[in-house]
Amino acid sequence: MMRCTGRLDTAQVFARRDRFVTDWDDTGQAEWVKSIGADLFRGPRRVVVTRDDGARHRRRGPAQAAAARGRPLSTVSEIY
C-alpha cells in the first residue's frame, strides 16, 4: 500500500490535468468526427431514432454526441 506524505502542489496538479485534456479544447476531436463523416451535436439534446423496421424511439442524448452517416441500423430522424 502506498502512502502519500507531504503536500501536493495543486497548481501543478491542475496544470497536468489541463494538459491531459488539451486545455479543454476539443477542436482536434471535432475535426476527426467530421473527417469520418459523422455529425457532432453539442448541448443536451433529445432525439427521435427511427429503426429500419419503422419503430421510433425517443432518446435523451448526452451533452455531446456523434451521429454517423451511412447505412445504419437506425436513423436519427429528429433532433430538438
N, C-alpha and C positions, 0 to 999 in steps of 0.2 A: 504494500500500500504506500502510495506516495503522499508526502505531506508538503504543503506549501509553507514556507516561512518567509517572513519579510513582507514588504508592501508591493503592491502592483502599481505600476505607473499607468494610470487609467488613460492618459492622453495617448500613450504608446499602444495600449490595448485597442482603443477605438480607432487609431490610425491604421493598425494592422487589419482590423475588421473592414474598414473602408477600402483598403487595397484589395481585399478578397472579393468585395462586391463592386469593384471598379468604380469606387466613389459614387455608388448608387446610380450609375449611368448605364442603361441597358441598350444604348444605341446599337452596339455591335450585335447583340442578340436579336433585336428587332429587325436589323438588316438581314440577318441569317434567316429569320422566319420568312421574310419577303422573298429571299433568294430561293427558297424551296417551294414557292408557290402557295404559301399559306397566308391567311389574313390574321392580323393581330388586333384584338379588340381590347381597349383599356377601359377601366372603370367597371363597377359592378353591373352585370347585365343579366337580363332574363332572355332566354332563347326558347324558341319552339323548334324542336327537332322532328323532322318527318322521316320515318324509316322507309325503306324500299317497299314494304308491304302496305304503306299508306298510313300506318299508325303515327299519331302525333303526340309528342310528349313535351311538356313544359319543363324547363330546367332553369335553375338559378345558377348563373356562371360565376366563376371566381373573379377577383378583381382584374385579372388579366388571363386571356385565353387565346389560343390559336386555333383556327379552323382551317383544315387542309382542303384544298380543292381537288378535283379529280372525280373518281368513281367510288365514293364512299358507300358504306352500308346504310348511312343515314345522312340527311342533309339539314343544315341549319336553315330553316325556312323563314324565320322571323327573329329579329334582334330588337329588343326595346329596353 
